[in-house]
Amino acid sequence: MKLAARLDRIEPFYVMELAKAAARVAAGPLCDPALGGRHMIRLNVGEPDFGAAPAVREAVTRVAQGPTPYTDALGLPALREAISRWYGQRFGLAIAPERIAITAGASAGLQLACLALFERGDEVLMPDPCYPCNRHFVTAADATPRLLPTGAAERFQLGAQQVRDAWTPATRGVLLASPSNPTGTSIAPEVLADIAGFVRERGGVTVVDEIYLPLSYEEHFGHSALALGEDIISVNSFSKYFGMTGWRLGWLVLPPDLVPAIERLAQNLYICPSTLSQMAALAAFEPASIAEFERRRAVLRERRDYIVPALNALDLNVPVPPDGAFYAWMDVSRHHADSWAFAHELLQSAQVALTPGRDFGLTDPQRWMRLSFASSMEDLQEAVHRLREVIG
């Protein structure tokens, strides 16, 4: 069967390939309790271990008993209004509900934004490293993601001067993430303002992936890019802070003029987001739910404060401590020349699943590995114990 040429430019999602390898080891003798095996510790996938809040779980049981018809393509008005109020309460921002589009996960939101904004011949500037699917959404729109190398000195984020120097007549805009996957680092507010101002002057677009923003741990970084003006496009999700990964629900905050285009695309690509997920998600904004999410954020911060020094003590150096999300981006070059091979070796020797840097960029990916501290403290402590046994 002849496939579309764009597929040649979209690599496999290696995070999932590693997850399949971990599943094979977990099903084998190394993890068989009857043979003295031990459980696989999965620190490779970015999925919080908390799950949906109790009120959300109760809500889905309740609403499932009634009708769940199609909603508007842009989502339930009540949910758009709830998100609008949340921006006011959490960030002090007045975001009109009409600018909010509920999407079938943040992934669908990014796809809609890329299809509406980018086309063949366009370049989109992105940091290296970055979440692989983000650049593949650009590619799927027949545009070209242009990855710019970043390092610890820049907190693995683009700088304003770097964007200025890289801008060409083909550049259509920037796609940023703050906090970032895989590094857990954020763009300083003043740097983000500088970038957005320059992009605006050039007539470009600034798209910011903010799905981890509510999981910020440092006051200096926990600010939404939406404060910079109505032309900023923000992508957000119910998966991370709200713990609803499998519910596939997210949202976009859009410039008013972009809303009709996004609505038209959503109508044609998937009709509407899941009605059941949307109705249940209303309970995520109840005071008890928000209090639970904040408790979880404190737990994740405790896990970060444990795991980063522990990794550094093992010479798995984390050059920039994460200020948000639940990832540690570590340099494994003191132990192995190839993080992909190292990750597979650790599956066998330690029964610990980590994510090699191969997914996230082109700059020395074999040097880097991502650890997710979204798992329990007990698993993190046991993982450190096993790693210490293997690498000394």
C-alpha positions as CSV (number, residue, x, y, z in Angstrom):
1,M,0.0,0.0,0.0
2,K,1.4,3.4,-0.9
3,L,1.6,5.7,2.1
4,A,1.6,9.5,2.2
5,A,5.1,11.0,2.0
6,R,4.6,12.9,5.2
7,L,4.9,9.7,7.2
8,D,8.6,9.6,6.1
9,R,9.1,12.6,8.3
10,I,7.3,11.3,11.4
11,E,9.4,9.0,13.5
12,P,8.0,6.3,15.8
13,F,7.1,7.5,19.4
14,Y,10.0,5.8,21.1
15,V,8.5,6.4,24.5
16,M,5.9,3.9,23.6
17,E,8.5,1.5,22.0
18,L,10.3,1.5,25.4
19,A,7.0,0.9,27.2
20,K,6.4,-2.2,25.1
21,A,9.8,-3.5,25.9
22,A,9.2,-2.9,29.6
23,A,5.9,-4.8,29.3
24,R,7.7,-7.7,27.8
25,V,10.2,-7.8,30.6
26,A,7.4,-7.4,33.2
27,A,5.7,-10.4,31.8
28,G,8.8,-12.6,31.9
29,P,10.8,-14.4,34.6
30,L,12.6,-11.4,35.9
31,C,9.3,-10.0,37.3
32,D,7.7,-13.3,38.2
33,P,7.2,-13.5,42.0
34,A,7.1,-17.3,41.8
35,L,10.7,-17.2,40.5
36,G,11.9,-14.6,43.0
37,G,11.3,-11.7,40.5
38,R,10.4,-8.2,41.4
39,H,7.9,-5.8,40.0
40,M,8.8,-3.4,37.1
41,I,9.1,0.2,38.3
42,R,7.8,2.3,35.5
43,L,9.3,5.8,35.5
44,N,9.1,6.2,31.8
45,V,5.6,7.4,31.1
46,G,4.3,10.8,32.1
47,E,1.1,9.7,33.9
48,P,0.3,10.8,37.5
49,D,-0.5,7.8,39.8
50,F,-3.4,9.7,41.4
51,G,-6.1,9.3,38.8
52,A,-9.2,11.5,38.6
53,A,-10.5,13.3,41.7
54,P,-13.2,11.5,43.7
55,A,-15.8,14.1,42.6
56,V,-15.0,13.5,39.0
57,R,-15.3,9.8,39.3
58,E,-18.7,10.2,41.1
59,A,-19.8,12.6,38.4
60,V,-19.1,10.2,35.5
61,T,-21.2,7.5,37.2
62,R,-24.0,9.9,37.6
63,V,-24.1,11.5,34.2
64,A,-23.7,8.2,32.4
65,Q,-27.2,7.3,33.6
66,G,-28.6,10.2,31.5
67,P,-28.4,11.3,27.9
68,T,-24.9,12.0,26.5
69,P,-25.5,13.6,23.0
70,Y,-23.1,15.5,20.8
71,T,-22.1,18.8,22.2
72,D,-21.0,21.9,20.3
73,A,-17.7,21.3,18.5
74,L,-16.1,23.9,20.9
75,G,-17.4,22.1,23.9
76,L,-20.0,22.4,26.6
77,P,-20.7,26.1,27.4
78,A,-20.7,25.3,31.1
79,L,-17.2,23.8,30.9
80,R,-15.9,26.7,28.9
81,E,-17.3,29.0,31.6
82,A,-15.8,26.9,34.4
83,I,-12.3,27.1,32.8
84,S,-12.8,30.8,32.3
85,R,-13.5,31.2,36.1
86,W,-10.5,29.0,36.9
87,Y,-8.1,31.3,35.0
88,G,-9.4,34.2,37.0
89,Q,-9.0,32.4,40.3
90,R,-5.7,30.8,39.6
91,F,-3.9,33.4,37.4
92,G,-5.9,36.6,37.8
93,L,-6.7,36.6,34.1
94,A,-10.0,37.6,32.5
95,I,-10.3,35.0,29.7
96,A,-13.7,35.1,27.9
97,P,-15.4,31.7,27.7
98,E,-15.9,32.4,23.9
99,R,-12.1,32.2,23.5
100,I,-11.9,28.7,25.0
101,A,-12.3,25.6,22.8
102,I,-12.6,22.2,24.5
103,T,-10.7,19.6,22.5
104,A,-10.3,15.8,22.5
105,G,-7.1,16.0,24.6
106,A,-4.3,18.6,24.3
107,S,-3.1,16.6,21.3
108,A,-6.2,17.3,19.3
109,G,-5.8,21.0,20.4
110,L,-2.3,21.2,19.0
111,Q,-3.4,19.4,15.8
112,L,-6.2,21.9,15.3
113,A,-3.9,24.9,15.9
114,C,-1.2,23.6,13.6
115,L,-3.7,22.8,10.8
116,A,-5.3,26.2,11.1
117,L,-2.0,28.2,11.2
118,F,0.8,26.3,9.3
119,E,1.2,25.0,5.8
120,R,3.8,23.9,3.3
121,G,6.7,26.2,3.2
122,D,6.3,27.5,6.8
123,E,8.9,26.9,9.5
124,V,8.1,26.8,13.1
125,L,10.8,27.4,15.7
126,M,11.0,25.0,18.6
127,P,13.5,24.1,21.4
128,D,15.7,21.0,21.2
129,P,14.9,19.0,23.4
130,C,11.1,19.1,23.2
131,Y,8.1,16.8,23.3
132,P,8.3,14.8,20.0
133,C,4.5,14.8,19.2
134,N,4.5,18.6,19.2
135,R,6.9,18.8,16.3
136,H,5.1,15.9,14.5
137,F,1.9,18.0,14.6
138,V,3.7,20.7,12.7
139,T,5.0,18.1,10.2
140,A,1.5,16.6,9.8
141,A,0.4,20.1,8.7
142,D,3.1,19.9,6.0
143,A,5.1,22.6,7.7
144,T,8.7,22.2,8.9
145,P,9.6,22.1,12.6
146,R,13.0,23.8,13.1
147,L,14.6,22.6,16.3
148,L,17.1,25.1,17.9
149,P,19.6,23.5,20.3
150,T,19.4,24.6,23.9
151,G,21.4,23.7,27.0
152,A,21.4,23.9,30.7
153,A,22.5,27.6,30.6
154,E,19.2,28.4,28.9
155,R,17.2,26.0,31.1
156,F,16.7,24.0,27.9
157,Q,14.4,26.7,26.6
158,L,14.6,29.1,23.7
159,G,16.0,32.6,24.3
160,A,14.7,35.8,22.7
161,Q,18.0,36.5,20.9
162,Q,18.1,32.9,19.6
163,V,14.6,33.4,18.1
164,R,15.7,36.7,16.5
165,D,18.8,35.1,15.0
166,A,16.9,32.1,13.7
167,W,14.0,34.0,12.1
168,T,13.8,33.8,8.3
169,P,11.2,34.9,5.8
170,A,9.8,31.3,6.0
171,T,9.3,31.4,9.8
172,R,5.7,31.4,10.7
173,G,6.0,31.4,14.5
174,V,7.2,29.6,17.6
175,L,5.9,26.5,19.5
176,L,7.0,26.5,23.1
177,A,6.3,24.5,26.2
178,S,6.5,25.9,29.7
179,P,7.0,23.8,31.8
180,S,8.6,21.5,29.3
181,N,8.4,17.8,28.7
182,P,11.1,16.3,29.0
183,T,13.0,18.8,31.1
184,G,10.4,20.1,33.6
185,T,11.9,23.6,33.1
186,S,9.9,26.8,32.4
187,I,10.7,29.9,30.4
188,A,11.3,32.9,32.6
189,P,8.3,35.4,32.3
190,E,10.5,38.2,31.0
191,V,12.1,36.0,28.4
192,L,8.7,34.7,27.2
193,A,7.5,38.3,27.0
194,D,10.5,39.2,24.9
195,I,9.9,36.3,22.5
196,A,6.2,37.0,22.1
197,G,6.9,40.7,21.5
198,F,9.4,39.9,18.7
199,V,7.1,37.3,17.1
200,R,4.3,39.8,17.2
201,E,6.4,42.4,15.4
202,R,7.2,39.9,12.7
203,G,3.6,39.1,12.2
204,G,4.1,35.5,13.5
205,V,2.2,33.4,16.0
206,T,3.2,32.3,19.5
207,V,1.8,28.9,20.6
208,V,2.6,27.8,24.1
209,D,2.0,24.3,25.5
210,E,0.9,25.0,29.1
211,I,-0.4,21.5,30.0
212,Y,2.0,21.4,33.0
213,L,1.6,25.0,34.1
214,P,-0.7,24.2,37.1
215,L,2.1,21.9,38.3
216,S,4.6,24.7,38.8
217,Y,6.6,24.6,42.0
218,E,8.4,28.0,41.9
219,E,6.4,31.2,42.2
220,H,8.7,33.0,39.6
221,F,7.7,30.6,36.8
222,G,4.0,29.9,37.5
223,H,2.5,32.5,35.1
224,S,0.5,31.9,32.0
225,A,1.6,33.3,28.7
226,L,-2.0,34.4,28.2
227,A,-1.1,37.5,30.3
228,L,1.0,38.7,27.3
229,G,-2.0,39.4,25.1
230,E,-5.0,38.0,23.2
231,D,-2.8,36.9,20.3
232,I,-1.2,34.2,22.4
233,I,-2.4,30.7,21.7
234,S,-2.4,28.4,24.8
235,V,-2.8,24.7,24.8
236,N,-3.9,23.0,28.0
237,S,-5.1,19.6,29.3
238,F,-7.1,17.8,31.9
239,S,-4.5,15.0,31.9
240,K,-1.7,16.2,34.2
241,Y,-2.8,18.5,37.0
242,F,-6.4,17.2,36.8
243,G,-5.3,13.6,36.6
244,M,-7.6,12.6,33.8
245,T,-5.1,11.1,31.3
246,G,-7.4,8.5,29.7
247,W,-10.4,10.8,29.5
248,R,-8.8,12.6,26.5
249,L,-9.9,16.1,27.2
250,G,-8.1,19.4,26.8
251,W,-8.6,22.9,25.7
252,L,-7.3,25.8,23.7
253,V,-7.4,29.5,24.5
254,L,-7.5,31.3,21.2
255,P,-7.4,34.8,19.7
256,P,-11.1,35.7,19.0
257,D,-10.5,35.8,15.3
258,L,-9.1,32.2,15.3
259,V,-12.1,30.6,17.0
260,P,-14.3,30.2,13.9
261,A,-11.5,28.4,12.1
262,I,-10.8,26.0,15.0
263,E,-14.6,25.3,15.3
264,R,-14.8,24.5,11.6
265,L,-11.9,22.1,11.8
266,A,-13.2,20.4,15.0
267,Q,-16.6,19.9,13.4
268,N,-15.1,18.0,10.5
269,L,-12.3,16.1,12.3
270,Y,-14.0,14.7,15.3
271,I,-17.5,16.4,15.7
272,C,-17.0,17.2,19.4
273,P,-15.0,16.1,22.4
274,S,-16.4,13.3,24.6
275,T,-19.6,14.4,26.1
276,L,-19.2,12.1,29.1
277,S,-15.7,13.4,29.8
278,Q,-16.8,17.0,29.5
279,M,-19.8,16.6,31.9
280,A,-17.7,14.8,34.5
281,A,-14.9,17.4,34.1
282,L,-17.2,20.1,35.5
283,A,-16.6,18.4,38.9
284,A,-12.9,19.1,38.6
285,F,-13.5,22.7,39.4
286,E,-15.4,22.1,42.6
287,P,-13.5,23.5,45.7
288,A,-12.9,20.0,47.1
289,S,-11.4,18.9,43.8
290,I,-9.1,21.9,43.5
291,A,-7.9,21.3,47.1
292,E,-7.1,17.7,46.2
293,F,-5.1,18.8,43.1
294,E,-3.2,21.2,45.2
295,R,-2.4,18.4,47.8
296,R,-1.1,16.3,44.9
297,R,1.0,19.1,43.6
298,A,2.7,19.3,47.0
299,V,3.3,15.5,46.9
300,L,4.9,15.8,43.5
301,R,7.1,18.6,44.8
302,E,8.2,16.3,47.6
303,R,9.1,13.6,45.1
304,R,11.1,16.1,43.1
305,D,13.0,17.2,46.1
306,Y,13.9,13.6,46.8
307,I,14.7,12.3,43.4
308,V,16.9,15.1,42.0
309,P,19.5,14.9,44.7
310,A,19.4,11.1,44.7
311,L,20.1,11.1,40.9
312,N,22.9,13.5,41.3
313,A,24.5,11.3,44.0
314,L,24.5,8.5,41.4
315,D,26.3,10.7,38.8
316,L,23.0,10.7,36.9
317,N,23.4,14.5,36.7
318,V,20.3,16.7,36.5
319,P,21.9,20.0,35.4
320,V,18.7,22.1,35.8
321,P,16.3,21.0,38.6
322,P,12.7,21.0,37.3
323,D,10.5,23.8,38.4
324,G,7.3,22.2,37.2
325,A,5.8,19.0,35.6
326,F,7.2,15.7,36.9
327,Y,10.3,15.0,34.9
328,A,14.0,15.0,35.6
329,W,16.2,15.4,32.6
330,M,19.5,13.6,33.4
331,D,22.9,13.3,31.8
332,V,23.8,9.6,31.8
333,S,27.1,9.9,29.9
334,R,29.2,9.1,32.9
335,H,27.7,5.6,32.9
336,H,26.9,4.8,29.2
337,A,27.6,6.2,25.8
338,D,24.1,5.5,24.5
339,S,21.0,6.2,26.6
340,W,18.8,4.0,24.3
341,A,21.0,0.9,25.0
342,F,21.3,1.9,28.6
343,A,17.6,2.1,29.1
344,H,17.2,-1.4,27.7
345,E,20.0,-2.7,29.9
346,L,18.3,-1.2,33.0
347,L,15.1,-3.0,32.1
348,Q,17.0,-6.3,32.4
349,S,19.4,-5.5,35.3
350,A,17.3,-3.3,37.5
351,Q,13.7,-3.8,36.3
352,V,13.5,0.0,36.1
353,A,11.9,1.6,33.0
354,L,13.3,5.1,32.0
355,T,12.9,7.0,28.8
356,P,16.0,7.6,26.6
357,G,16.6,11.0,25.0
358,R,16.1,9.6,21.5
359,D,12.5,10.9,21.3
360,F,13.1,14.5,22.3
361,G,15.6,16.1,20.0
362,L,18.7,15.9,17.7
363,T,21.3,17.4,20.0
364,D,23.3,14.6,21.8
365,P,20.1,12.5,22.4
366,Q,22.3,9.5,23.4
367,R,23.6,11.5,26.4
368,W,20.2,12.2,28.0
369,M,17.5,10.2,29.7
370,R,14.1,11.3,31.2
371,L,12.8,10.1,34.5
372,S,9.2,10.6,35.5
373,F,8.6,11.1,39.2
374,A,4.8,10.8,38.8
375,S,5.1,7.4,40.5
376,S,4.9,6.8,44.2
377,M,7.6,7.7,46.6
378,E,8.0,4.0,47.5
379,D,8.7,3.2,43.8
380,L,11.2,6.2,43.5
381,Q,13.1,5.0,46.6
382,E,13.2,1.4,45.4
383,A,14.3,2.6,41.9
384,V,17.2,4.5,43.4
385,H,18.2,1.5,45.5
386,R,18.2,-0.7,42.4
387,L,20.1,1.8,40.3
388,R,22.7,2.1,43.0
389,E,23.1,-1.7,43.0
390,V,23.6,-1.7,39.2
391,I,25.8,1.5,38.6
392,G,27.4,1.8,42.0
